[in-house]
Amino acid sequence: MESIDPSTGRPLPPDAIQRVLFIAPSVHVYNIPPLTSNKGYVAATWTADNNKRQIFTARVRILETAIPQPNGEESVKTDVLLEDPSNGQLFAAAPYVVASVVEQVLDSSRFFAIRVQGEGGRKAVLGIGFEERSEAFDFSVSLQEVRKTLGLENAGMPSSGKKAAKPAEPVPEKKDFSLKEGETITVSIGGRGMGRRHPPKTEETNQGSGGFSLPPPPVSGGGLGSFLPPPPSASEVKAQKRLSQNMEMPKAGTMEDLGFDDGEFGEFQ
């Protein structure tokens, strides 16, 4: 049996595949008034005056059609169909190209507004109402899966008063500071390049040798603490000279010169 595209009424390729995603045997269809508020539709106006706006009862189906393409991929489209429940004749089709094609009303979970498209591209908005909440819930879940398949999850959705989530900020790239093979680190320690300290110059040092200053003592291999003592000052040299003169031995002489008394006991008897 040849398949027909429900939105265009044209035959489909023989390799096209159609799949029914949802079916409900009985929904109420309403000729709803134009939308007067940008907030959304209200079903209470449809059912007022003893359902005066209801036009008939229909069968609703969500039909997915996959058409293979020459490049090996396939084109997928989905339609919401309102049909005569007695013979399956199409009454209206709503190509589900954006999420706003089907909108839930503000005051009930069982009623929806559907933008249908007829022959020649004519468009209209009809209302549908499910008798069972479970059927309305399954209808909403099926449309959610369709949005994921077609990539319509965030496209054409009516405003719900919630702010859209901010896109995730890019994570900064982590830099690798580890040493690679063969790399080394050179550390400069302060104070290593400082010169040797010299002993402070005194007034005697500068004047005792006619203004000549001694060069710094050589550094021995014993380390930084092996400096030679500074040369003696002029006053220390004079004091040392006087001390050495006082300690000189007396010259050789007579006994009298040495202070011995040649008296009564000068000689042994």
C-alpha positions as CSV (number, residue, x, y, z in Angstrom):
1,M,0.0,0.0,0.0
2,E,1.3,3.4,-1.0
3,S,2.1,5.8,1.9
4,I,0.8,9.4,1.8
5,D,2.5,12.4,3.3
6,P,-0.3,13.7,5.6
7,S,0.8,17.3,5.6
8,T,1.0,17.5,1.8
9,G,-1.2,14.7,0.6
10,R,1.5,13.5,-1.8
11,P,2.7,9.9,-2.1
12,L,5.9,9.1,-0.2
13,P,8.9,7.1,-1.6
14,P,8.5,3.3,-1.4
15,D,11.4,3.1,1.1
16,A,9.9,5.7,3.5
17,I,9.2,4.5,7.0
18,Q,6.2,5.7,9.1
19,R,5.9,5.1,12.8
20,V,3.0,6.0,15.1
21,L,4.4,7.6,18.3
22,F,1.0,8.3,20.0
23,I,-2.7,7.6,19.4
24,A,-5.8,8.6,21.3
25,P,-9.2,7.4,20.0
26,S,-11.3,10.3,21.2
27,V,-10.5,14.0,21.8
28,H,-12.8,17.0,21.7
29,V,-12.0,19.6,19.0
30,Y,-12.8,23.2,19.5
31,N,-13.0,26.3,17.2
32,I,-11.3,28.6,19.6
33,P,-11.3,32.5,19.6
34,P,-8.2,34.5,18.6
35,L,-5.5,34.8,21.3
36,T,-6.0,38.1,23.1
37,S,-3.1,37.8,25.6
38,N,0.6,37.0,25.0
39,K,0.5,34.8,28.1
40,G,-1.3,31.9,26.4
41,Y,-4.6,30.3,25.9
42,V,-7.4,29.7,28.5
43,A,-9.6,26.6,28.0
44,A,-12.4,28.0,30.1
45,T,-13.5,30.2,27.2
46,W,-13.7,27.2,24.9
47,T,-16.0,25.2,27.2
48,A,-18.3,28.1,28.2
49,D,-22.0,28.0,27.3
50,N,-22.2,24.2,27.4
51,N,-19.3,23.5,25.0
52,K,-20.7,25.8,22.4
53,R,-17.3,26.0,20.5
54,Q,-16.9,22.2,20.2
55,I,-17.1,21.2,16.6
56,F,-16.6,17.4,16.6
57,T,-14.8,14.5,18.3
58,A,-11.7,13.2,16.5
59,R,-8.9,10.7,16.8
60,V,-5.4,12.2,17.4
61,R,-2.2,10.6,16.2
62,I,1.5,11.7,16.3
63,L,3.1,10.2,13.1
64,E,6.8,10.1,12.4
65,T,8.0,9.8,8.8
66,A,11.6,8.9,7.9
67,I,12.6,9.3,4.2
68,P,16.1,8.0,3.1
69,Q,18.3,10.5,1.2
70,P,20.8,9.8,-1.6
71,N,23.7,10.6,0.7
72,G,22.8,7.6,2.9
73,E,21.2,9.7,5.6
74,E,17.4,10.1,6.3
75,S,15.1,13.0,6.6
76,V,12.7,12.8,9.6
77,K,9.5,14.7,10.0
78,T,6.6,14.5,12.5
79,D,3.0,15.5,12.2
80,V,0.1,15.8,14.7
81,L,-3.0,14.5,12.9
82,L,-6.7,15.0,13.7
83,E,-8.7,12.3,11.9
84,D,-12.3,11.0,11.6
85,P,-12.4,8.1,14.2
86,S,-14.9,6.1,12.1
87,N,-12.9,5.8,8.8
88,G,-9.5,7.5,9.5
89,Q,-10.1,10.3,7.0
90,L,-7.8,13.3,7.7
91,F,-9.5,16.3,9.1
92,A,-6.4,18.5,9.8
93,A,-2.7,18.1,10.1
94,A,-0.2,20.1,12.1
95,P,3.4,19.7,10.9
96,Y,5.6,19.7,14.0
97,V,8.4,22.0,12.8
98,V,8.6,24.2,15.9
99,A,7.7,23.5,19.5
100,S,5.0,26.3,19.6
101,V,2.9,24.3,17.1
102,V,1.3,22.7,20.2
103,E,0.8,24.8,23.3
104,Q,-0.7,23.7,26.6
105,V,-3.4,26.1,28.0
106,L,-2.8,28.0,31.2
107,D,-5.8,26.7,33.2
108,S,-5.8,22.9,32.5
109,S,-3.4,20.0,31.8
110,R,-5.9,18.3,29.5
111,F,-6.4,21.0,26.8
112,F,-4.0,22.1,24.1
113,A,-4.0,24.6,21.2
114,I,-2.8,23.2,17.9
115,R,-1.8,25.2,14.8
116,V,-3.0,23.1,11.9
117,Q,-2.3,23.5,8.2
118,G,-4.7,22.6,5.4
119,E,-4.6,22.4,1.6
120,G,-3.0,25.4,-0.1
121,G,-1.1,26.3,3.0
122,R,-4.1,27.7,4.9
123,K,-3.5,27.8,8.7
124,A,-5.7,27.8,11.7
125,V,-5.6,27.3,15.4
126,L,-7.8,24.6,16.9
127,G,-8.3,23.5,20.5
128,I,-8.3,19.9,21.6
129,G,-9.3,18.4,25.0
130,F,-8.6,15.0,26.4
131,E,-11.1,13.2,28.6
132,E,-8.4,11.5,30.6
133,R,-5.5,13.2,32.2
134,S,-3.3,10.1,31.6
135,E,-3.8,10.5,27.8
136,A,-3.0,14.2,28.0
137,F,0.2,13.3,29.9
138,D,1.3,10.7,27.4
139,F,0.6,13.2,24.6
140,S,2.9,15.7,26.2
141,V,5.7,13.1,26.8
142,S,5.5,12.0,23.2
143,L,5.9,15.6,22.0
144,Q,8.9,16.0,24.3
145,E,10.6,13.0,22.7
146,V,9.9,14.5,19.3
147,R,11.6,17.7,20.2
148,K,14.7,15.9,21.3
149,T,14.8,13.9,18.1
150,L,14.3,16.9,15.8
151,G,16.4,19.3,17.9
152,L,13.5,21.5,18.9
153,E,14.0,21.4,22.6
154,N,14.7,25.1,23.0
155,A,13.3,26.4,19.7
156,G,10.0,28.2,19.6
157,M,9.0,27.4,23.2
158,P,6.5,29.7,24.9
159,S,7.8,31.8,27.8
160,S,7.2,30.2,31.2
161,G,8.4,33.1,33.3
162,K,11.7,31.3,34.0
163,K,15.0,32.8,32.9
164,A,17.0,30.8,30.5
165,A,20.0,29.2,31.9
166,K,23.3,31.0,31.2
167,P,25.7,29.1,28.9
168,A,28.5,27.5,30.7
169,E,31.7,29.6,30.9
170,P,34.7,28.1,29.1
171,V,37.0,26.3,31.5
172,P,40.5,27.9,31.4
173,E,43.1,25.6,29.9
174,K,45.4,24.1,32.5
175,K,49.1,24.8,31.9
176,D,51.7,22.2,32.5
177,F,54.5,23.6,34.6
178,S,56.2,20.3,35.3
179,L,59.8,19.8,34.2
180,K,60.4,18.0,31.0
181,E,63.2,15.5,30.6
182,G,66.5,17.2,30.5
183,E,65.2,20.6,31.9
184,T,66.7,22.1,35.1
185,I,65.9,25.1,37.3
186,T,68.6,27.7,38.3
187,V,68.0,29.4,41.6
188,S,69.9,32.7,42.5
189,I,70.4,33.0,46.2
190,G,70.9,36.6,47.5
191,G,74.1,37.6,49.2
192,R,76.4,35.0,47.6
193,G,78.1,37.6,45.4
194,M,78.9,40.1,48.3
195,G,82.5,41.1,48.7
196,R,84.7,40.4,51.8
197,R,84.3,42.6,54.8
198,H,87.4,44.6,55.9
199,P,88.2,45.6,59.5
200,P,87.4,49.2,60.2
201,K,90.2,51.7,59.8
202,T,91.3,53.6,62.9
203,E,93.1,56.9,63.1
204,E,96.3,55.2,64.3
205,T,96.3,52.9,61.3
206,N,95.9,55.7,58.8
207,Q,98.6,58.0,60.5
208,G,101.1,55.5,62.0
209,S,102.5,54.5,58.7
210,G,102.5,57.8,56.9
211,G,99.0,57.5,55.5
212,F,99.7,54.1,53.9
213,S,96.7,51.7,54.2
214,L,97.3,48.0,54.4
215,P,95.7,45.8,51.8
216,P,93.1,43.3,53.0
217,P,94.5,40.1,54.5
218,P,94.4,37.1,52.3
219,V,91.7,34.6,52.8
220,S,93.0,31.2,53.9
221,G,91.3,27.9,53.2
222,G,89.9,27.7,56.6
223,G,86.7,29.6,55.8
224,L,85.4,33.1,56.5
225,G,86.5,33.2,60.2
226,S,90.3,32.9,59.5
227,F,91.2,36.6,59.1
228,L,94.6,37.7,60.5
229,P,94.5,40.1,63.5
230,P,95.0,43.8,62.6
231,P,98.5,45.3,63.1
232,P,99.3,47.0,66.4
233,S,98.8,50.7,66.8
234,A,101.7,53.2,67.4
235,S,100.9,53.6,71.0
236,E,101.0,49.8,71.5
237,V,104.4,49.7,69.8
238,K,105.8,52.4,72.2
239,A,104.5,50.6,75.3
240,Q,106.0,47.4,74.2
241,K,109.4,49.0,73.6
242,R,109.4,50.6,77.1
243,L,108.5,47.2,78.7
244,S,111.4,45.5,76.9
245,Q,113.9,48.2,78.1
246,N,112.9,47.7,81.7
247,M,113.3,44.0,81.5
248,E,117.0,44.2,80.2
249,M,119.6,42.4,82.4
250,P,122.3,44.6,84.2
251,K,125.7,44.7,82.7
252,A,128.5,42.7,84.3
253,G,130.6,44.6,87.0
254,T,132.0,44.5,90.6
255,M,130.2,43.2,93.6
256,E,129.8,46.7,94.8
257,D,128.2,47.7,91.6
258,L,125.8,44.9,92.1
259,G,124.9,46.3,95.6
260,F,126.6,43.6,97.8
261,D,128.2,44.9,101.1
262,D,131.8,43.9,101.7
263,G,131.6,44.5,105.5
264,E,131.9,42.2,108.5
265,F,130.3,39.3,107.0
266,G,131.7,40.0,103.5
267,E,134.0,37.0,103.6
268,F,133.6,33.6,105.1
269,Q,135.8,32.9,108.1
